[in-house]
Amino acid sequence: MKPIQIRDLSTAQLNELAELYRTTRDVRLRTRSQMILLAAELQFTVAEIALIVRESEGTVRCWLKRYQAEGLDGLRSLVGGGAPLKVTREYQELLLQVVRRRPRSLGQPYSMRTLQRLADYMADQTGIRVEDETVRLHLKEADIVLSRPQHTINSPDPEYLLKKRQLKTPVMG
């Protein structure tokens, strides 16, 4: 198979690709720059490049064409793909307001909050249903962590604290 016809690259372009290949932490970007270098410097065919970088020939052709059309910027991944984000800025703001208030003050029948309860409450308020893990991640961005509930026992007995302290103090005798 004949080598891919990639236009002659200047020394500056080759150096730029080589620098990107050596310094990037993005594995995909490194592989893409390697594809271009193999085609430009060594005149390898698409099939040979595909074997070296362990990608399909179609993928190699795609990135070579993209580099030809857009240059170095063409090797960077396009932002996008996947489902659109459900959580809006308004949702995030309301979440922070809600988490800073006690559940009973919001009319909830419980006093201990969990991520699932918070996700359910937010779904009722906003109509946006997300997993409890999504709620946790948004709270984490705001440096808020829901800790495990600390159970405390209270008693209506006015002498409860005195009796409790007496139980903790060892009796010498």
C-alpha positions as CSV (number, residue, x, y, z in Angstrom):
1,M,0.0,0.0,0.0
2,K,1.3,3.4,-0.8
3,P,2.2,5.9,1.9
4,I,-0.5,8.5,2.9
5,Q,-0.1,11.7,1.0
6,I,0.5,14.2,3.8
7,R,1.8,17.5,2.6
8,D,5.5,18.3,3.4
9,L,5.8,19.7,6.8
10,S,8.2,22.5,7.7
11,T,10.9,21.9,10.3
12,A,9.0,24.1,12.7
13,Q,5.8,22.0,12.3
14,L,7.8,18.8,12.8
15,N,9.4,20.2,15.9
16,E,6.0,21.4,17.2
17,L,4.6,17.8,16.7
18,A,7.7,16.3,18.4
19,E,7.4,18.6,21.3
20,L,3.7,17.8,21.7
21,Y,4.5,14.1,21.5
22,R,7.2,14.4,24.2
23,T,5.5,16.7,26.7
24,T,1.7,16.0,26.6
25,R,0.1,14.0,29.4
26,D,-2.9,13.2,27.2
27,V,-2.3,9.7,25.9
28,R,-4.7,10.2,23.0
29,L,-3.0,13.4,21.9
30,R,0.4,11.7,22.1
31,T,-0.8,8.9,19.8
32,R,-2.3,11.3,17.3
33,S,0.9,13.3,17.1
34,Q,2.8,10.0,16.7
35,M,0.5,9.1,13.7
36,I,1.4,12.4,12.0
37,L,5.1,12.1,12.7
38,L,5.2,8.5,11.3
39,A,3.4,9.6,8.1
40,A,5.4,12.8,7.6
41,E,8.9,11.8,8.7
42,L,9.0,8.1,7.8
43,Q,6.4,8.0,5.0
44,F,4.6,5.0,6.6
45,T,1.4,3.8,5.1
46,V,-1.9,4.0,7.0
47,A,-1.8,0.2,7.6
48,E,1.7,0.4,9.0
49,I,0.8,3.3,11.3
50,A,-2.4,1.5,12.5
51,L,-0.3,-1.5,13.5
52,I,2.2,0.6,15.4
53,V,-0.3,2.7,17.3
54,R,-2.9,-0.2,17.7
55,E,-5.7,1.8,16.1
56,S,-7.9,1.0,13.1
57,E,-6.9,2.3,9.7
58,G,-10.0,4.4,9.6
59,T,-9.0,6.1,12.8
60,V,-5.5,6.8,11.4
61,R,-7.0,8.2,8.2
62,C,-9.4,10.4,10.2
63,W,-6.6,12.0,12.3
64,L,-4.3,12.5,9.4
65,K,-7.1,14.3,7.5
66,R,-7.9,16.3,10.5
67,Y,-4.3,17.4,10.9
68,Q,-4.1,18.3,7.2
69,A,-7.3,20.5,7.6
70,E,-6.8,22.1,11.0
71,G,-3.1,21.6,12.0
72,L,-2.1,21.0,15.6
73,D,-5.5,22.2,16.9
74,G,-7.2,19.5,14.9
75,L,-5.5,16.8,17.0
76,R,-7.3,17.9,20.2
77,S,-10.5,16.2,21.1
78,L,-13.7,18.1,20.5
79,V,-15.7,18.9,23.6
80,G,-19.1,17.4,23.6
81,G,-20.6,14.0,23.2
82,G,-22.7,12.3,25.7
83,A,-26.0,13.4,27.1
84,P,-26.6,17.0,27.9
85,L,-26.0,17.9,31.5
86,K,-29.1,17.7,33.7
87,V,-28.0,19.9,36.6
88,T,-28.4,23.6,35.9
89,R,-26.8,26.5,37.7
90,E,-30.1,27.1,39.5
91,Y,-30.2,23.5,40.7
92,Q,-26.7,23.9,42.1
93,E,-27.5,27.1,43.9
94,L,-30.7,25.6,45.4
95,L,-28.8,22.5,46.4
96,L,-26.3,24.6,48.4
97,Q,-29.2,26.6,50.0
98,V,-31.0,23.4,51.0
99,V,-28.0,21.5,52.4
100,R,-27.2,24.5,54.7
101,R,-30.7,24.2,56.3
102,R,-32.0,21.6,58.7
103,P,-34.4,19.1,57.0
104,R,-37.2,19.8,59.4
105,S,-37.1,23.6,58.6
106,L,-37.8,22.6,55.0
107,G,-40.9,20.6,56.1
108,Q,-39.2,17.2,55.9
109,P,-40.4,14.4,58.3
110,Y,-36.8,13.6,59.3
111,S,-33.9,15.3,61.0
112,M,-31.0,13.3,59.6
113,R,-30.2,13.9,55.9
114,T,-28.8,11.3,53.5
115,L,-27.7,11.8,49.9
116,Q,-30.7,9.8,48.7
117,R,-33.1,12.0,50.7
118,L,-31.4,15.1,49.4
119,A,-31.6,13.9,45.8
120,D,-35.4,13.0,46.3
121,Y,-36.1,16.4,47.9
122,M,-34.3,18.2,45.0
123,A,-36.2,16.2,42.5
124,D,-39.5,17.3,44.1
125,Q,-38.4,20.9,44.1
126,T,-36.8,21.2,40.7
127,G,-38.2,18.3,38.6
128,I,-34.6,17.3,37.9
129,R,-33.9,13.7,39.0
130,V,-30.3,12.8,39.5
131,E,-28.5,10.0,41.4
132,D,-27.3,10.5,44.9
133,E,-23.7,10.2,43.7
134,T,-24.3,13.2,41.4
135,V,-25.5,15.2,44.4
136,R,-22.4,14.1,46.3
137,L,-20.1,15.3,43.6
138,H,-21.8,18.7,43.4
139,L,-21.6,19.1,47.1
140,K,-17.9,18.1,47.0
141,E,-17.2,20.9,44.5
142,A,-18.5,23.3,47.1
143,D,-16.3,21.6,49.8
144,I,-19.4,20.1,51.5
145,V,-19.3,16.6,52.8
146,L,-22.3,14.8,54.4
147,S,-20.8,12.9,57.2
148,R,-22.2,9.8,58.9
149,P,-24.9,10.8,61.4
150,Q,-23.7,11.1,65.0
151,H,-26.4,9.6,67.2
152,T,-27.0,11.2,70.5
153,I,-29.3,10.1,73.2
154,N,-31.3,12.6,75.0
155,S,-33.7,12.2,77.9
156,P,-36.5,14.4,79.3
157,D,-35.1,13.5,82.8
158,P,-33.7,16.8,84.2
159,E,-31.0,14.8,86.0
160,Y,-30.0,12.8,82.9
161,L,-26.6,14.5,82.4
162,L,-25.7,14.0,86.1
163,K,-26.6,10.3,86.0
164,K,-24.7,9.9,82.8
165,R,-21.6,11.4,84.3
166,Q,-21.9,9.2,87.3
167,L,-22.0,6.1,85.1
168,K,-18.8,7.1,83.4
169,T,-17.0,7.8,86.7
170,P,-15.5,4.6,88.2
171,V,-16.6,4.0,91.8
172,M,-13.6,3.5,94.2
173,G,-14.3,1.2,97.1
